[in-house]
Structure formats: structure tokens, C-alpha cells
Amino acid sequence: MTIEQALDRLLEVGGSDLLISCGSPPRLRRDGRLEVLDGLLLTPAAVEPMVLAPFRMRPPLLMVSVTGPPEPAVTVEASTRRA
């Protein structure tokens, strides 16, 4: 699954969040519940292009903020703009 496919699915179903994590299948949050997009567990090799691709789009599709202690977290906001 590509990031484009995952984001398209998120928009199609009206989800609010896309969760991409190594060792888990891609998931989306809809109506407060997590739903699996694809049953395959993501490997580091699969996650890297999914995470980096939106930054290469023009205009960029994602904005990222990183928060720190006590728990580090990365927040990614997707735009519905299409290049």
C-alpha cells in the first residue's frame, strides 16, 4: 500500500487519523475507532517510502510537528490538496 492509497482511503471513509507504524498494519481512525486498512504488517522498508513520499510532492502534502519530553511524539497533518 502506498501513502497515496492510504490517504485516499482515509478521505473516502471520512476518517480523522492515519496510523503508520512498523510491526503493525496501516490503520485509520473513524468515529473514534481504529480500523485496519491492510492486514499486512508494515516493515521498516515499507514505512520509509510511505513517510517520505508526501514531502517530495509539490506542494508538500504533509506538515509535521515533533513534541518532546516526557513522551516524544510526531504529529503529521495531511492536506487534501493535490499537486
Secondary structure as a PSIPRED ss2 file (coil, helix, strand):
# PSIPRED VFORMAT (PSIPRED V4.0)

   1 M C   1.000  0.000  0.000
   2 T C   1.000  0.000  0.000
   3 I H   0.000  1.000  0.000
   4 E H   0.000  1.000  0.000
   5 Q H   0.000  1.000  0.000
   6 A H   0.000  1.000  0.000
   7 L H   0.000  1.000  0.000
   8 D H   0.000  1.000  0.000
   9 R H   0.000  1.000  0.000
  10 L H   0.000  1.000  0.000
  11 L H   0.000  1.000  0.000
  12 E H   0.000  1.000  0.000
  13 V H   0.000  1.000  0.000
  14 G C   1.000  0.000  0.000
  15 G C   1.000  0.000  0.000
  16 S C   1.000  0.000  0.000
  17 D E   0.000  0.000  1.000
  18 L E   0.000  0.000  1.000
  19 L E   0.000  0.000  1.000
  20 I C   1.000  0.000  0.000
  21 S C   1.000  0.000  0.000
  22 C C   1.000  0.000  0.000
  23 G C   1.000  0.000  0.000
  24 S C   1.000  0.000  0.000
  25 P C   1.000  0.000  0.000
  26 P C   1.000  0.000  0.000
  27 R E   0.000  0.000  1.000
  28 L E   0.000  0.000  1.000
  29 R E   0.000  0.000  1.000
  30 R E   0.000  0.000  1.000
  31 D C   1.000  0.000  0.000
  32 G C   1.000  0.000  0.000
  33 R E   0.000  0.000  1.000
  34 L E   0.000  0.000  1.000
  35 E E   0.000  0.000  1.000
  36 V E   0.000  0.000  1.000
  37 L C   1.000  0.000  0.000
  38 D C   1.000  0.000  0.000
  39 G C   1.000  0.000  0.000
  40 L C   1.000  0.000  0.000
  41 L C   1.000  0.000  0.000
  42 L C   1.000  0.000  0.000
  43 T C   1.000  0.000  0.000
  44 P H   0.000  1.000  0.000
  45 A H   0.000  1.000  0.000
  46 A H   0.000  1.000  0.000
  47 V H   0.000  1.000  0.000
  48 E H   0.000  1.000  0.000
  49 P H   0.000  1.000  0.000
  50 M H   0.000  1.000  0.000
  51 V H   0.000  1.000  0.000
  52 L H   0.000  1.000  0.000
  53 A H   0.000  1.000  0.000
  54 P H   0.000  1.000  0.000
  55 F H   0.000  1.000  0.000
  56 R H   0.000  1.000  0.000
  57 M C   1.000  0.000  0.000
  58 R C   1.000  0.000  0.000
  59 P C   1.000  0.000  0.000
  60 P C   1.000  0.000  0.000
  61 L C   1.000  0.000  0.000
  62 L E   0.000  0.000  1.000
  63 M E   0.000  0.000  1.000
  64 V E   0.000  0.000  1.000
  65 S E   0.000  0.000  1.000
  66 V E   0.000  0.000  1.000
  67 T E   0.000  0.000  1.000
  68 G C   1.000  0.000  0.000
  69 P C   1.000  0.000  0.000
  70 P C   1.000  0.000  0.000
  71 E C   1.000  0.000  0.000
  72 P C   1.000  0.000  0.000
  73 A E   0.000  0.000  1.000
  74 V E   0.000  0.000  1.000
  75 T E   0.000  0.000  1.000
  76 V E   0.000  0.000  1.000
  77 E E   0.000  0.000  1.000
  78 A E   0.000  0.000  1.000
  79 S C   1.000  0.000  0.000
  80 T C   1.000  0.000  0.000
  81 R C   1.000  0.000  0.000
  82 R C   1.000  0.000  0.000
  83 A C   1.000  0.000  0.000
